[in-house]
Amino acid sequence: MDWIEANGASLRYELSGSGSETVVLIHEVGGLIESWDDAVGAFQRSFRVLRYDQRGFGLSEKTRVITMDGIVADLAALLDALGLRAPVHLAGCAMGAAISLAFAGRHPTRVSRVVAASPATWANTVRVGSQSRVDQFERDGVRAVESVSLSASYPEIVRRLDPARFERFRRRWVGNDPAAMAAMLRMSTNPAFDLSADLARITAPTLVIGCTHDGIRTPDMVAKAAAAIPGARYVEANTGHFMAVETPDLFTELAVPFLKGA
């Protein structure tokens, strides 16, 4: 792993694998490169794989202001800095899925295929929380909202599949920078947050996955997003909001064949 300057920020990244095509794995809110540890091997067998810590998360440069315009610009600059000029595949879960779709809509010639599980495509104040609750992240720290947040995103029915995996995730999640978490969630709970225009511009073949036990972006919400993407394929999977973390084998079973053109 290494760091690189991209769009005015220091970003930690890892480029691995040796395939002729590149897939970019984009992590969730509060995630980092390691979010993909249990899934990356399946991608590396077929593709060159780019993972990175988004600005504000992991070991990348921290920030207190996050916008989708900035996130998309960061990814474009990262690809440029690494000399990745050919179209890439994108795969993400939750906010990582939203970033994948926004990038595909704004840079259609740079994207080959997209896999998006539980994408956050418009403001969701009912399930994510009000701006005042988001303020609690910053004021009281991530642990203060752990119970409410993780009960919806990583519910008990999914935790029971691998309790040790959940504990690793939880301990990592509470180590996030509260200000960066709050900045990302303020963006996604702002009533003006809406990726509808980006979805309509996507030209790459796209697989959208709704997750049965997702208490934040329910399958019906995700199916609605899929319907807004020209030609998108929609499936539902028996998992939760952070699919690639919670059920990595299930995610790769769906994502890898699709990215290979199956």
N, C-alpha and C positions, 0 to 999 in steps of 0.2 A: 504494500500500500504506500501511497505517496500523496503529496499535496501539490496543487497547481493553482496559479492565479487565473481566474475566469470571471469576467464581468465585474471586476473590482473586488473580488472576494477570494480568500484562500479556501479551496475546497479539497477535502480528502477524497481520494478515489482509488479504485483498484481496477486494472484491466487484465483479464485472465482469459484462459482458453485459447484455442487456435483455429476456430472455424473461419470460413471465408466471409461470413456475415456476422454482424455485431448486434447483440441484444443489450439494451440498457434497462437495468432493473432499478425501479424508482420506489423508494421506501415510503412508509406511512408517516403521519404526524407523530412525532416522538421517536421515530425510527432512525436507523443509520445503516451503514454497510452491513453490519452483522445481522440485521433483520433477515437477510437472505441466506444466512449460513447453511440452513438445512435444505435449501432449494437450489443453491447455485450449482452444485455438482451436476444435476440433470441438464442444466443449460450449457455448462462447459463442454459436455460431450458432443454438442452439435454446433456451438457458436463461440465466437469471441464474446466475452461478457464484460460490460462496464457497470460497476457499482460505484456510487458516490454518496457522501453525506451532504444533504442539502444545506444551504446556508442557514445557520441558526441551530443545526442539529449535529449530533455526533461530535467529531473533532474538526468540523469545518468552522469557519469564522462565524461568530455569534452576531445576532442582529435583533433589533427591537421593532423593525418595520418589515412586513412581508406582504408582497402583492403577487398575484398570478403573473402579471407582466414581468416582474422581476424574476420569479422562479423560472419561467419559460426562457427568459434571456440568459439566465445562468446556465441552463442546459445547452442552449445553442452555443454559448461561449466555451463551455467545457468541451463539446464535440470539436469545435474549431481548434482549441488549444491542443487537443490530442491528435489533430490531423485526421479526424474521422469525417471525411467528406461524402462518402457513399451513404445512401439511405440506411437507416438503422431500424431494428425492431424495438418496440417499447413494451414493457410489462410493469404493471404496478397494482397496488392494492390501496383502497381507501383514498387518501389524498394523493398518494403516488399514482393511482389510476387516473385521478382528475388531471394531474400534471401531464400524464401521458396523452390524454385526450386533448387537452389544451394545446400542447406542443404539436400534435398531429394536425389540428385544425389550423394552426397559425403557420406551420412549416410543412405543408403537405409533400413537397418534393424531397424532404429529408427523412421521411418515414415509410417503411415497407409494410409492416403489420403491427397491430396493437392488441394487447391483452389487458383488459381493465376489470378488476374485481371490486365491487362496491364503490364505484367512483363517486366522489363528492362534487356533483355538477351544478348545484345551486344551493342557496342558503337554507339551512335546516335548523332553525332556532328551537323548534319543538323538541327534537331528539338530541341535538348537541347541547343546547342550553342558550340562555339569553346572554347578552353582552355582559351583564352584571355577574353572571356565574363564571364567564370567561375571565373577568377581572380577578376572580378568586385564585385562579392559577398563578397570576403574577403576585398577588398580595400575600397569599398564604403558602404557596409552593405546590408542587405537583401532587405530593402525598395527600394533601387536604381534599383532593377531588378523586382520589384513586378509586374508592369504592363505587361511587356513582358512575364514573366514566367506564371503568373496566367491566362492570356488570352488564353494560350494554354492548361493549365492543368485543369482550372476551368472556361470554357467559359460561355459567357452570357446566352446562351440557357439553361444551367444547373443552373446557379445562379438564374434565374427567378423561378425555382421550389421552392426555399426556400431562399429568400434574407437574412433572419436573420442567417441562417446556414452558408451562405457564409461569412457574416461579422464576425462571430465568428472564422471561419477558418482563414480568412485573418489577423485578429488582432493577432491571435496566431502564424501564420506563420511568420510574420515580426519580432517576438520576438526571432527567432532562432539565434544561435551563427554563425556569418558569416564564421568563420574559419572552423567549422565543416561542414556547408553546402558546402563550397568550396571543402573541402576534399572529401566528398561523390561524388560530381559532377565531380571532376577531375578523380575519379576512373571510373565513368560510361561514360565519354566522351573520355577516353584514347583509342586509336585505338586497344590496346591489350586486352581491356575488351571484353570477349566473353565467354558465358556460354554454348556453344554448346556441349562440352564434358560432362558437368553435365547433360544436358537435356537427352542425349542419355543413361545415366546410371540410370535414374529414373525408379523404378519398382512399385511404389505406384500408384493406380488409381488417375488420375489427371484431374481436370476441369480447363480449361483455358478460360478466359473471355476477349473478345475484346470489347472495349467501343467505341460506334459510334462517340461520340464527343470528343474523345481524340486526341489532337493536338500534343502530344509528342510521344506516342506509338500507332500508328494508328491500326485499326482492321486488315489490311492486314499484318502488321509487327507481330502482336500478333498471327495471324493464322499461320504464318510461324514458329513461336516458338513452337506452339502447335503441328505442324506436325513433329517436331524433337523429341517429347516425345513419347516413345512407348505406344500405346493404349490410348493416351490422348483424352478427349472429348473437343470440342471447341464450344462455343456459343458466340453470340454478344448481348450486352445489350445497351439500350438507356441511356447512362450516359457518364461521363467524366473520366479523368485520375485517380482521387482519388475516386474510386467508393464507397468504404465503408464510406467515409466522405460525399460525394455529394448525394448519393442515398442509404443510409444504408438499407432501407427496401428491395430494389431490390437486393442488395448484399446478404442479409441473405436468401431471398426467393430462390436464386440459391445455395448458399453455404451450408446451414444447411441440406437440404435433401440429397445433394450429400455426405456430410460427414457422414451421417447416413446410407449410402449405397443404397440410392434410385437411 
